Every structure is written in C-alpha cells, then in structure tokens.
C-alpha cells in the first residue's frame, strides 16, 4: 500500500553522494556522509533529510570513535526513521564498503507513525537503486550489537566491522 508520500530531492542527492565513490580530495572524503537519518516532514507528505542527524567520514577519529555506536545513538527511541549507513567491513578475502538501508520502527513508536513509515518505505527504496542490504530494526536490542550488522552484511564470513575485529 502506497501512502502518497514523496521523496525530497535532497534525500536522493545524499544517497547518490554516498553511493558514488569517485576519487576525491581528502577534504571531499571527510565531508562524505558515513551515516544519515531521514524522517517525514512536519506535514507527513515528504521524506526529508533529518537536520543534524548524520555522521561525516571526517568525524571518525575526531568526534566519533565508534561510527556504528554513534549511529545507534542518533535513532529516536519513540519514533520511526529511515537511515543509510555506509558500512566498512572485511571478510577473509577482501575489504568492502556497502550501503545499508535501515528502517527503524521501534516498538514504542506511535501506531500511526509505524503505519505511515511502513507504507512509505517503498517510495524511498525505489529512489535508492543498487542497495544490497536492507534491515528492518524494531528495537535497540536488534541494532546495538555490531555482530548483528556483520551478519546482515555477509553472514559468518565478516571478520571485522569499522576496522574493529568481531
């Protein structure tokens, strides 16, 4: 069921900037988003980039030690969100980076919010072409453990996430 919610152009721009890894200067790399949250606009008609809810690659090692843990802290405990997380991980064979689309729907979010976010998910997913990993998360227990994200990315072949061994 579609909700009639549209996706703001800025959301698509953020996704494309995160997806495309062209060779960049060090300053451009630092400004690239590592993680970002999207929410519904006040009138609930558009999906927009949530102000101030992002982690930049340049923040890692400066103000952010654990990108995954910091991303989890951005999530509101009582409302839904969509998120993109640029996961860096290693398998026994290689280093990889993949975007993960996250649908955050905590159990104590209002029912109306869960319904509109669930029915609007396809609108944002259609704009995010080429996403390999989608993850619906219903509570902190599902997302706090880095091991769970590692399993979503590659099952038991992932040996490290964000440069830290599992």
Secondary structure, 3 states (H helix, E strand, C coil): CCCCCEECHHHHHHHHHHHCCCCCCHHHHHHCEEEEEEEECCCCCEEEEEEEEEEEHHHECCCECCHHHHHHHHCCCCCCEEEEEEEEEEECCCEEEEEEEEEECCCCCCHHHHHHHHHHHHHHHHHCCCCCEEEEECCHHHHCCHHHHHHHHHHHHEEEECCEEC
